[in-house]
Amino acid sequence: MAKPILLSPRYRVLLAGLFSQLLCIGVARFAYTPLLPLMQQQTWLSDAQGGWLAALNYAGYMLGALTAASISSIRLKDTLYRLTLVLALVSTAGMALADSFWLWASMRFVAGFSSSGAMLLASGLILHWLISHRQRGELGIHFAGVGLGMLLAALAVELMLRLSLDWQAQWWGFAALAVALLVPAWTWLPRPAKPLEGGGGGQRPAQPPSRTFMRLMLAAYFCAGYGYVISATFIVAIVEREPLLAGAGNWTFALVGLAAAPAVMLWDLIARWIGYLGALIAAMGLQVVGIVLPAVTDNLAGVLASAVLYGSTFLGCVSLVLTMAGRLYPQSPARMMGRMTLAYGAAQIIAPALTGMLAESTGHYDIGLWLAGGFVALGAVLLVWLRGVDQTAQRLDAEAKAAPTG
């Protein structure tokens, strides 16, 4: 009885999005995190250089996000989406070609560009298909692919380490995995038959936010981006440097992905209880604890708690902001998300480069972790202030609590 449901058009489209996340985020983006310690052991890659490679990855993502936001044609977005799938494969295989910094730098930049396809283009194309076929516009399965992608990357590296594969062979292994993921991500998402007509479907008009709302949200989202990228990039390296935790890095990263997979649905439920801004403040508050725990404890329980807290909050922050953008601009959420992505992405370029240099000069990541936790705490404070003084924020919270629970 389950087979027809799995193969229904709706689930094929949603699973196409999930596979695109596994490919573009799990493999092209996040394979680098569990492989970083091995690459540092077996090549000349330093902490600072590792940080710069991560920064270039996020620079590529920003270019992809800006490119996606500048395109209005749904058919052209579909073409770009398919191009990003190919780029995810190419950039993964390219990492295995040689131990050249400039080759790796260009491949990380291309990988970042490709990740925008899964996060931004695929979500828009899936929503277009769902709405045009009178289906519920829900993306929980699609965004669960981010956490599952992290889990996949960590488990794949752990398996290949047990097979005694070096860094180069592991990148080739990820390239083979990318080929398998590309097929359903490409074939299960139909090409859009016609442009989505604007203004119809009974959608409410846009309700642009106040200047105060946008300024404080941009600042808070910059802070959230700074905190997100440090753990996403360095958590395996941080854990592996602790003598008592050596060998636990990949399992810690796997736990981050496992905690992240259901995060979107969880934070949607919390928002119905305390509002979008309230949920975002709570998520960032918990994320502060998750980020700084490895700096204050070197025991396994503390590190695992850090992984769960970080994994269960970072994706919730992104999904809550996406939801608010959809509420404020129902027919064109990219109007707000373009600016938000710039703020989030700018932090993700600055933070890993700075943290890598700090780690190289001090021999540890503690200062980088405290700095990241401080930024996220500042972002939460800005949101508390915003919630108290701005009518747009108060209206959004009221709408979240009034949303139907069925």
SVG drawing of the C-alpha trace seen along z (x, -y; Angstrom):
<svg xmlns="http://www.w3.org/2000/svg" viewBox="-9 -53 61 55">
<polyline fill="none" stroke="black" stroke-width="0.4" points="0.0,0.0 2.9,-2.4 4.4,-2.1 1.7,-4.2 2.1,-7.0 5.9,-7.0 5.6,-7.2 2.8,-9.8 3.7,-13.0 3.7,-15.0 6.1,-12.8 8.4,-12.5 8.6,-16.3 9.3,-16.6 11.9,-13.8 13.6,-15.5 14.1,-18.5 15.4,-16.2 17.9,-14.6 19.0,-18.0 19.8,-18.9 21.7,-15.7 23.7,-16.4 24.3,-20.2 24.4,-20.6 25.3,-17.2 28.0,-16.3 29.1,-19.5 29.0,-21.7 29.2,-19.5 31.6,-16.8 34.3,-19.4 33.6,-19.6 34.3,-16.0 37.1,-15.7 38.9,-18.9 40.9,-17.1 42.0,-14.4 43.0,-16.9 45.0,-18.8 46.7,-15.6 47.6,-14.4 48.3,-17.7 49.8,-21.1 46.4,-22.6 46.6,-24.9 43.9,-26.3 43.9,-29.7 43.8,-28.1 41.0,-25.9 39.1,-28.9 39.7,-30.8 38.4,-27.8 35.2,-27.9 34.9,-31.6 35.1,-31.1 32.4,-28.5 30.0,-31.0 31.1,-33.7 30.0,-31.3 26.7,-30.7 26.1,-34.5 26.7,-34.8 24.3,-32.0 21.6,-33.6 22.0,-36.9 21.8,-35.2 18.7,-33.3 17.0,-36.5 17.7,-38.4 15.9,-35.9 12.1,-36.2 11.5,-33.5 10.5,-30.2 11.9,-28.3 15.2,-30.0 15.3,-29.2 14.6,-25.6 17.6,-25.6 19.8,-27.2 18.7,-24.6 19.8,-21.8 23.1,-23.6 23.7,-23.7 23.2,-20.0 26.0,-19.4 28.2,-22.0 27.8,-20.1 29.1,-17.0 32.0,-18.8 33.1,-20.7 33.1,-17.5 35.2,-15.6 37.5,-18.6 38.6,-18.5 40.2,-15.1 42.3,-16.2 45.3,-17.7 46.3,-19.2 46.5,-22.8 45.1,-25.6 43.9,-27.5 42.1,-24.4 40.5,-23.8 39.6,-27.5 37.8,-27.5 36.0,-24.2 34.8,-25.4 33.5,-28.6 31.7,-26.6 30.3,-24.2 28.9,-27.2 27.3,-28.5 25.7,-25.0 24.3,-24.9 22.1,-27.9 20.3,-25.6 19.0,-23.3 18.3,-26.0 16.7,-28.7 15.9,-27.5 14.6,-24.1 12.4,-25.4 10.8,-27.9 10.4,-25.4 8.8,-22.9 6.4,-25.5 5.5,-26.5 4.7,-22.9 2.7,-22.3 0.6,-25.5 0.0,-25.0 -1.2,-21.5 -3.4,-22.7 -1.2,-20.9 -0.3,-22.0 2.8,-24.3 4.8,-22.5 8.6,-22.2 9.4,-20.2 10.6,-17.1 12.7,-19.4 14.5,-21.1 14.9,-17.9 17.4,-17.1 19.9,-19.6 20.1,-17.7 20.1,-14.3 22.8,-15.6 25.0,-16.4 24.3,-13.0 25.1,-11.4 28.4,-13.2 29.5,-12.2 28.6,-8.6 30.3,-8.4 33.5,-9.8 33.4,-7.4 32.9,-4.4 35.7,-5.5 38.1,-6.0 37.4,-2.4 38.4,-1.4 41.6,-3.3 41.0,-5.6 43.0,-8.8 41.6,-12.3 41.8,-12.0 40.0,-8.7 37.3,-10.0 36.6,-12.9 36.3,-10.5 33.9,-8.4 31.8,-11.5 31.9,-12.2 30.5,-8.7 27.8,-9.3 27.0,-12.7 26.3,-10.9 23.7,-8.6 22.0,-11.6 21.9,-13.7 19.6,-11.3 16.5,-11.6 17.2,-15.3 17.1,-16.0 14.5,-13.5 11.8,-13.7 11.3,-17.5 9.3,-18.2 10.1,-21.2 7.6,-24.0 4.9,-23.9 4.2,-27.7 5.0,-30.7 3.2,-31.0 0.7,-33.8 0.9,-36.6 -1.8,-38.1 -4.2,-35.2 -5.1,-32.4 -6.7,-34.6 -3.3,-35.5 -3.3,-38.5 -1.3,-41.6 2.2,-42.3 2.5,-43.9 6.0,-45.5 7.7,-45.7 8.8,-48.9 12.3,-50.3 13.0,-49.4 12.0,-45.8 14.2,-45.4 17.2,-47.1 17.1,-45.1 16.3,-41.8 19.2,-42.3 21.6,-42.9 20.2,-39.9 20.4,-37.6 24.0,-38.7 24.7,-37.6 22.9,-34.3 24.9,-33.6 28.2,-34.3 27.2,-31.7 26.0,-29.1 29.1,-28.9 31.6,-28.4 30.2,-25.1 29.1,-24.0 32.7,-24.4 34.9,-23.5 33.0,-21.3 34.7,-18.1 38.2,-19.7 37.4,-21.1 36.3,-17.7 39.2,-15.8 41.8,-18.1 40.7,-17.1 42.8,-14.1 39.9,-12.6 37.5,-12.9 39.7,-11.8 37.7,-9.7 34.3,-11.2 34.3,-14.1 32.4,-12.5 29.8,-11.0 29.3,-14.4 28.7,-15.9 26.3,-13.0 24.4,-13.9 24.2,-17.5 22.5,-16.3 20.2,-14.0 19.0,-16.8 18.6,-19.2 16.4,-16.9 13.2,-17.5 14.0,-21.0 11.8,-22.8 8.7,-21.1 9.6,-21.5 10.1,-25.2 6.9,-25.7 5.1,-24.2 6.9,-26.3 6.1,-29.4 2.4,-28.6 2.8,-28.8 5.1,-31.8 5.1,-33.5 7.7,-33.7 9.9,-36.2 9.6,-34.4 10.6,-31.1 13.5,-32.8 14.7,-34.3 14.4,-30.9 16.3,-29.1 19.2,-31.7 19.4,-31.5 19.7,-27.7 22.2,-28.0 24.5,-30.2 24.7,-27.4 25.4,-24.8 28.1,-26.9 30.1,-27.7 29.8,-24.3 33.0,-22.8 34.9,-25.8 34.0,-25.2 34.0,-21.3 36.1,-18.5 33.9,-15.6 31.8,-13.6 28.5,-14.4 29.0,-18.1 30.1,-17.8 27.1,-15.7 24.8,-18.2 26.4,-20.9 25.7,-18.9 22.1,-18.4 21.5,-22.1 23.3,-23.4 21.7,-21.0 18.2,-21.5 18.4,-25.3 20.4,-26.6 18.0,-25.3 15.0,-26.5 16.4,-30.0 16.6,-29.9 13.1,-28.4 11.5,-30.9 13.0,-33.8 11.8,-32.2 8.3,-31.9 8.2,-35.6 9.4,-36.6 6.5,-34.6 4.1,-36.3 5.2,-39.8 5.5,-39.2 3.2,-36.3 3.7,-36.5 7.4,-37.4 9.3,-36.4 12.6,-36.8 12.1,-40.6 13.0,-40.2 15.1,-37.1 17.6,-38.7 18.5,-41.3 18.5,-38.8 20.7,-36.4 23.2,-39.2 23.4,-39.8 23.6,-36.1 26.1,-35.4 28.4,-38.3 28.8,-36.9 29.6,-33.4 32.4,-34.9 34.0,-36.9 33.6,-34.4 35.4,-31.2 38.4,-33.2 38.7,-35.1 38.2,-32.0 40.8,-30.0 43.4,-32.8 42.6,-32.9 42.9,-29.1 46.3,-29.1 47.7,-31.9 46.4,-30.4 46.4,-26.7 42.7,-26.2 39.2,-27.3 38.0,-28.6 38.2,-32.3 36.4,-31.7 33.6,-29.8 33.2,-32.5 33.1,-35.2 30.5,-33.2 28.4,-32.7 28.6,-36.4 27.4,-37.3 24.4,-35.0 23.6,-36.3 23.7,-39.9 21.3,-38.9 18.8,-37.5 19.0,-40.7 18.2,-42.7 15.2,-40.5 13.9,-41.0 14.2,-44.7 12.5,-44.5 9.6,-42.4 9.0,-45.0 9.0,-48.2 7.8,-47.2 4.3,-46.7 5.3,-44.5 7.0,-42.1 4.0,-42.1 1.7,-41.4 3.8,-38.5 3.8,-36.9 0.0,-37.3 -0.5,-35.7 1.7,-32.7 -0.4,-32.1 -3.6,-32.4 -2.5,-30.0 -4.6,-26.8 -3.0,-23.8 -4.5,-21.2"/>
</svg>
